[in-house]
Amino acid sequence: MYMLAPKIKTLIPKFCSFSSPVKQMNKKKKIQHSDKAVIKITKSPAKTLKRCTTSAAIVVDQQKPKSRAKPNPHFQENHELVLESSTSSNFLEKYPILGPDFYQIDALDLAPRLLGKHLKKDDVILRITEVEAYRPDDSACHGRFGITARTAPVFGPGGHAYVYLCYGLHNMLNVVADKEGNGAAVLVRACAPVAGLGTIQQRRGLMSEKPVLLAGPGKVGQALGISTEWSHHPLFTPGGLELLDGPEPEKILVGPRIGIDYALPEHVNALWRFAVADSPWISAPKNTLRPP
């Protein structure tokens, strides 16, 4: 025999609505104030029929001003580019190719003199903004190994290119300094674009106009489209890779060279890194650079 369950009559207050609970859960009101604080009111249904109430959760999202690091007084924040035409006869007349005599000096003297000078290849012109000097008897210089198949270019006459491969990836451009046989050079660490931005971006595989495009010796080599085959190339000969004159920077910065922890302490700490002050086109780290 089956017994019929008694009917239970549930009294529900008239003020309680049985509209879809999902709709009630998703119902949100956003109130935007002039002080940029946002108040979100979220309604959720009560979980019992004994008391039908509405709970409200108030979340205040106060927009905090973004903190900005103090700008380094020695570097500009403006990255705006002013490019010139590489075919401009006025530019080439104003900044002619430097002759071989320019390079016949100590690497430590040549390095700061290279700041502001221009590297030209194809339609690309770069202004040199950062360099490092490597001298004879320098425990960080490739010349310390003597003349080998790899280091032979650095023992050549001043004014020639010395390009070596770093980590099997990066072609690093050096300008040979001093007399033949001395084994000294200046590494080009960073440049600013002057002309041929499209070619630079294509070679770098980076559509940017910011310093990341050329802030680093491997990036400079890639932007110029050079390889180790350019070693021994005379930079004072028209055609190919050329080194042109340029304006002398008003102020420069000096600091220890980068990535030479293997060298003797006196060479690690030597202030043989040079950069154009007030230029954003400088490689990291910048905090080791200071006025001379």
Secondary structure as a PSIPRED ss2 file (coil, helix, strand):
# PSIPRED VFORMAT (PSIPRED V4.0)

   1 M C   1.000  0.000  0.000
   2 Y C   1.000  0.000  0.000
   3 M C   1.000  0.000  0.000
   4 L C   1.000  0.000  0.000
   5 A C   1.000  0.000  0.000
   6 P C   1.000  0.000  0.000
   7 K C   1.000  0.000  0.000
   8 I C   1.000  0.000  0.000
   9 K C   1.000  0.000  0.000
  10 T C   1.000  0.000  0.000
  11 L C   1.000  0.000  0.000
  12 I C   1.000  0.000  0.000
  13 P C   1.000  0.000  0.000
  14 K C   1.000  0.000  0.000
  15 F C   1.000  0.000  0.000
  16 C C   1.000  0.000  0.000
  17 S C   1.000  0.000  0.000
  18 F C   1.000  0.000  0.000
  19 S C   1.000  0.000  0.000
  20 S C   1.000  0.000  0.000
  21 P H   0.000  1.000  0.000
  22 V H   0.000  1.000  0.000
  23 K H   0.000  1.000  0.000
  24 Q H   0.000  1.000  0.000
  25 M H   0.000  1.000  0.000
  26 N H   0.000  1.000  0.000
  27 K C   1.000  0.000  0.000
  28 K E   0.000  0.000  1.000
  29 K E   0.000  0.000  1.000
  30 K E   0.000  0.000  1.000
  31 I E   0.000  0.000  1.000
  32 Q E   0.000  0.000  1.000
  33 H C   1.000  0.000  0.000
  34 S C   1.000  0.000  0.000
  35 D C   1.000  0.000  0.000
  36 K C   1.000  0.000  0.000
  37 A E   0.000  0.000  1.000
  38 V E   0.000  0.000  1.000
  39 I E   0.000  0.000  1.000
  40 K E   0.000  0.000  1.000
  41 I E   0.000  0.000  1.000
  42 T E   0.000  0.000  1.000
  43 K E   0.000  0.000  1.000
  44 S E   0.000  0.000  1.000
  45 P E   0.000  0.000  1.000
  46 A C   1.000  0.000  0.000
  47 K C   1.000  0.000  0.000
  48 T C   1.000  0.000  0.000
  49 L C   1.000  0.000  0.000
  50 K C   1.000  0.000  0.000
  51 R C   1.000  0.000  0.000
  52 C C   1.000  0.000  0.000
  53 T C   1.000  0.000  0.000
  54 T E   0.000  0.000  1.000
  55 S E   0.000  0.000  1.000
  56 A E   0.000  0.000  1.000
  57 A E   0.000  0.000  1.000
  58 I E   0.000  0.000  1.000
  59 V E   0.000  0.000  1.000
  60 V E   0.000  0.000  1.000
  61 D E   0.000  0.000  1.000
  62 Q E   0.000  0.000  1.000
  63 Q C   1.000  0.000  0.000
  64 K C   1.000  0.000  0.000
  65 P C   1.000  0.000  0.000
  66 K C   1.000  0.000  0.000
  67 S C   1.000  0.000  0.000
  68 R C   1.000  0.000  0.000
  69 A C   1.000  0.000  0.000
  70 K C   1.000  0.000  0.000
  71 P C   1.000  0.000  0.000
  72 N C   1.000  0.000  0.000
  73 P C   1.000  0.000  0.000
  74 H C   1.000  0.000  0.000
  75 F C   1.000  0.000  0.000
  76 Q C   1.000  0.000  0.000
  77 E C   1.000  0.000  0.000
  78 N C   1.000  0.000  0.000
  79 H C   1.000  0.000  0.000
  80 E C   1.000  0.000  0.000
  81 L C   1.000  0.000  0.000
  82 V C   1.000  0.000  0.000
  83 L C   1.000  0.000  0.000
  84 E C   1.000  0.000  0.000
  85 S C   1.000  0.000  0.000
  86 S C   1.000  0.000  0.000
  87 T C   1.000  0.000  0.000
  88 S C   1.000  0.000  0.000
  89 S H   0.000  1.000  0.000
  90 N H   0.000  1.000  0.000
  91 F H   0.000  1.000  0.000
  92 L H   0.000  1.000  0.000
  93 E H   0.000  1.000  0.000
  94 K H   0.000  1.000  0.000
  95 Y C   1.000  0.000  0.000
  96 P C   1.000  0.000  0.000
  97 I E   0.000  0.000  1.000
  98 L C   1.000  0.000  0.000
  99 G C   1.000  0.000  0.000
 100 P H   0.000  1.000  0.000
 101 D H   0.000  1.000  0.000
 102 F H   0.000  1.000  0.000
 103 Y H   0.000  1.000  0.000
 104 Q C   1.000  0.000  0.000
 105 I C   1.000  0.000  0.000
 106 D C   1.000  0.000  0.000
 107 A H   0.000  1.000  0.000
 108 L H   0.000  1.000  0.000
 109 D H   0.000  1.000  0.000
 110 L H   0.000  1.000  0.000
 111 A H   0.000  1.000  0.000
 112 P H   0.000  1.000  0.000
 113 R H   0.000  1.000  0.000
 114 L H   0.000  1.000  0.000
 115 L C   1.000  0.000  0.000
 116 G C   1.000  0.000  0.000
 117 K C   1.000  0.000  0.000
 118 H E   0.000  0.000  1.000
 119 L E   0.000  0.000  1.000
 120 K E   0.000  0.000  1.000
 121 K E   0.000  0.000  1.000
 122 D C   1.000  0.000  0.000
 123 D C   1.000  0.000  0.000
 124 V E   0.000  0.000  1.000
 125 I E   0.000  0.000  1.000
 126 L E   0.000  0.000  1.000
 127 R E   0.000  0.000  1.000
 128 I E   0.000  0.000  1.000
 129 T E   0.000  0.000  1.000
 130 E E   0.000  0.000  1.000
 131 V E   0.000  0.000  1.000
 132 E E   0.000  0.000  1.000
 133 A E   0.000  0.000  1.000
 134 Y E   0.000  0.000  1.000
 135 R C   1.000  0.000  0.000
 136 P C   1.000  0.000  0.000
 137 D C   1.000  0.000  0.000
 138 D C   1.000  0.000  0.000
 139 S C   1.000  0.000  0.000
 140 A C   1.000  0.000  0.000
 141 C C   1.000  0.000  0.000
 142 H H   0.000  1.000  0.000
 143 G H   0.000  1.000  0.000
 144 R H   0.000  1.000  0.000
 145 F H   0.000  1.000  0.000
 146 G C   1.000  0.000  0.000
 147 I C   1.000  0.000  0.000
 148 T C   1.000  0.000  0.000
 149 A C   1.000  0.000  0.000
 150 R C   1.000  0.000  0.000
 151 T C   1.000  0.000  0.000
 152 A H   0.000  1.000  0.000
 153 P H   0.000  1.000  0.000
 154 V H   0.000  1.000  0.000
 155 F H   0.000  1.000  0.000
 156 G C   1.000  0.000  0.000
 157 P C   1.000  0.000  0.000
 158 G C   1.000  0.000  0.000
 159 G C   1.000  0.000  0.000
 160 H E   0.000  0.000  1.000
 161 A E   0.000  0.000  1.000
 162 Y E   0.000  0.000  1.000
 163 V E   0.000  0.000  1.000
 164 Y E   0.000  0.000  1.000
 165 L E   0.000  0.000  1.000
 166 C E   0.000  0.000  1.000
 167 Y C   1.000  0.000  0.000
 168 G C   1.000  0.000  0.000
 169 L C   1.000  0.000  0.000
 170 H E   0.000  0.000  1.000
 171 N E   0.000  0.000  1.000
 172 M E   0.000  0.000  1.000
 173 L E   0.000  0.000  1.000
 174 N E   0.000  0.000  1.000
 175 V E   0.000  0.000  1.000
 176 V E   0.000  0.000  1.000
 177 A E   0.000  0.000  1.000
 178 D C   1.000  0.000  0.000
 179 K C   1.000  0.000  0.000
 180 E C   1.000  0.000  0.000
 181 G C   1.000  0.000  0.000
 182 N C   1.000  0.000  0.000
 183 G C   1.000  0.000  0.000
 184 A E   0.000  0.000  1.000
 185 A E   0.000  0.000  1.000
 186 V E   0.000  0.000  1.000
 187 L E   0.000  0.000  1.000
 188 V E   0.000  0.000  1.000
 189 R E   0.000  0.000  1.000
 190 A E   0.000  0.000  1.000
 191 C E   0.000  0.000  1.000
 192 A E   0.000  0.000  1.000
 193 P E   0.000  0.000  1.000
 194 V E   0.000  0.000  1.000
 195 A E   0.000  0.000  1.000
 196 G C   1.000  0.000  0.000
 197 L H   0.000  1.000  0.000
 198 G H   0.000  1.000  0.000
 199 T H   0.000  1.000  0.000
 200 I H   0.000  1.000  0.000
 201 Q H   0.000  1.000  0.000
 202 Q H   0.000  1.000  0.000
 203 R H   0.000  1.000  0.000
 204 R H   0.000  1.000  0.000
 205 G C   1.000  0.000  0.000
 206 L C   1.000  0.000  0.000
 207 M C   1.000  0.000  0.000
 208 S C   1.000  0.000  0.000
 209 E C   1.000  0.000  0.000
 210 K C   1.000  0.000  0.000
 211 P H   0.000  1.000  0.000
 212 V H   0.000  1.000  0.000
 213 L H   0.000  1.000  0.000
 214 L C   1.000  0.000  0.000
 215 A E   0.000  0.000  1.000
 216 G C   1.000  0.000  0.000
 217 P H   0.000  1.000  0.000
 218 G H   0.000  1.000  0.000
 219 K H   0.000  1.000  0.000
 220 V H   0.000  1.000  0.000
 221 G H   0.000  1.000  0.000
 222 Q H   0.000  1.000  0.000
 223 A H   0.000  1.000  0.000
 224 L H   0.000  1.000  0.000
 225 G C   1.000  0.000  0.000
 226 I C   1.000  0.000  0.000
 227 S C   1.000  0.000  0.000
 228 T H   0.000  1.000  0.000
 229 E H   0.000  1.000  0.000
 230 W H   0.000  1.000  0.000
 231 S C   1.000  0.000  0.000
 232 H C   1.000  0.000  0.000
 233 H C   1.000  0.000  0.000
 234 P E   0.000  0.000  1.000
 235 L C   1.000  0.000  0.000
 236 F C   1.000  0.000  0.000
 237 T C   1.000  0.000  0.000
 238 P C   1.000  0.000  0.000
 239 G C   1.000  0.000  0.000
 240 G C   1.000  0.000  0.000
 241 L C   1.000  0.000  0.000
 242 E E   0.000  0.000  1.000
 243 L E   0.000  0.000  1.000
 244 L E   0.000  0.000  1.000
 245 D C   1.000  0.000  0.000
 246 G C   1.000  0.000  0.000
 247 P C   1.000  0.000  0.000
 248 E C   1.000  0.000  0.000
 249 P C   1.000  0.000  0.000
 250 E C   1.000  0.000  0.000
 251 K C   1.000  0.000  0.000
 252 I E   0.000  0.000  1.000
 253 L E   0.000  0.000  1.000
 254 V E   0.000  0.000  1.000
 255 G E   0.000  0.000  1.000
 256 P C   1.000  0.000  0.000
 257 R C   1.000  0.000  0.000
 258 I C   1.000  0.000  0.000
 259 G C   1.000  0.000  0.000
 260 I C   1.000  0.000  0.000
 261 D C   1.000  0.000  0.000
 262 Y C   1.000  0.000  0.000
 263 A C   1.000  0.000  0.000
 264 L C   1.000  0.000  0.000
 265 P H   0.000  1.000  0.000
 266 E H   0.000  1.000  0.000
 267 H H   0.000  1.000  0.000
 268 V H   0.000  1.000  0.000
 269 N C   1.000  0.000  0.000
 270 A C   1.000  0.000  0.000
 271 L C   1.000  0.000  0.000
 272 W C   1.000  0.000  0.000
 273 R E   0.000  0.000  1.000
 274 F E   0.000  0.000  1.000
 275 A E   0.000  0.000  1.000
 276 V E   0.000  0.000  1.000
 277 A C   1.000  0.000  0.000
 278 D C   1.000  0.000  0.000
 279 S C   1.000  0.000  0.000
 280 P C   1.000  0.000  0.000
 281 W C   1.000  0.000  0.000
 282 I C   1.000  0.000  0.000
 283 S C   1.000  0.000  0.000
 284 A C   1.000  0.000  0.000
 285 P C   1.000  0.000  0.000
 286 K C   1.000  0.000  0.000
 287 N C   1.000  0.000  0.000
 288 T C   1.000  0.000  0.000
 289 L C   1.000  0.000  0.000
 290 R E   0.000  0.000  1.000
 291 P C   1.000  0.000  0.000
 292 P C   1.000  0.000  0.000
